[in-house]
Amino acid sequence: MATYQLNNSPVHSDSIITAIYGETGSSWPTCGFHTGLDFASYSGETNPMLYSCCNGQVVEVNLTPSASLGNNVVIRANNGNYFRYCHM
């Protein structure tokens, strides 16, 4: 099992990582692997507060759920990288 260090987690509550980037399996038939990092609450908390993992600007908000992304938000970090928060 790999070890991951999250310096700026978007979830500031007791949570676990349920799927990691690059994980393979039948859950990701489109591209063959997981393209994100999934969190779940230990306590079953619904709608926890979410925080940005970087300084930047929200550049896209999609509130019409898609099958692969759900409701999602795109953040452009000050360094030019992009982050998408999905299934919110």
C-alpha positions in Angstrom: 0.0 0.0 0.0 1.4 3.4 -1.0 1.7 6.3 1.5 0.2 9.6 0.6 0.8 12.9 2.4 -2.0 15.5 1.9 -0.7 19.0 2.8 -3.9 20.8 1.8 -6.8 18.4 2.1 -10.2 19.8 0.8 -12.0 17.9 3.6 -11.1 19.1 7.1 -12.9 16.4 9.1 -12.3 12.8 10.0 -12.2 11.2 6.7 -10.6 8.3 4.8 -9.4 8.1 1.2 -11.6 5.5 -0.6 -10.0 5.6 -4.0 -6.6 6.9 -5.2 -5.4 8.3 -8.5 -4.3 5.5 -10.9 -6.4 2.7 -9.2 -7.6 0.2 -11.7 -10.8 -1.9 -11.8 -14.3 -2.2 -13.2 -15.4 1.0 -11.5 -13.5 3.1 -14.1 -14.4 1.5 -17.5 -14.0 4.7 -19.5 -10.3 5.2 -19.2 -9.4 2.1 -17.2 -8.2 3.8 -14.1 -9.3 6.3 -11.5 -8.4 9.9 -12.3 -9.0 11.5 -8.9 -8.8 11.1 -5.2 -12.0 10.2 -3.3 -12.8 11.0 0.3 -15.5 9.6 2.7 -16.4 10.6 6.2 -15.6 8.3 9.1 -18.8 9.4 10.9 -21.1 9.3 7.9 -21.3 13.1 8.0 -23.1 14.5 5.0 -22.2 17.8 3.3 -19.0 18.5 5.1 -17.3 21.8 4.5 -15.0 21.8 1.5 -11.8 23.9 1.3 -9.6 24.7 -1.7 -6.4 22.8 -1.9 -4.7 25.9 -3.3 -4.8 29.7 -3.7 -6.6 30.5 -7.0 -9.9 31.3 -8.7 -13.0 29.3 -9.4 -13.3 29.3 -13.2 -16.1 26.8 -13.7 -19.2 25.6 -11.8 -21.2 22.7 -13.2 -24.4 22.1 -11.2 -26.0 19.8 -13.8 -24.6 16.4 -12.7 -22.9 14.2 -15.3 -22.5 10.5 -14.9 -18.7 10.6 -14.5 -18.3 13.9 -12.6 -21.5 14.7 -10.7 -21.8 18.3 -9.6 -18.3 19.8 -10.0 -16.2 22.9 -9.7 -12.9 23.8 -11.4 -10.2 25.9 -9.7 -7.3 27.5 -11.5 -4.4 27.8 -9.0 -2.2 30.9 -8.9 0.6 28.8 -10.4 -1.6 27.9 -13.5 -2.5 24.3 -12.4 -6.2 23.3 -12.5 -8.1 21.2 -9.9 -11.6 19.8 -10.3 -13.8 18.9 -7.3 -16.4 16.3 -8.3 -19.4 14.4 -6.9 -20.3 17.1 -4.5 
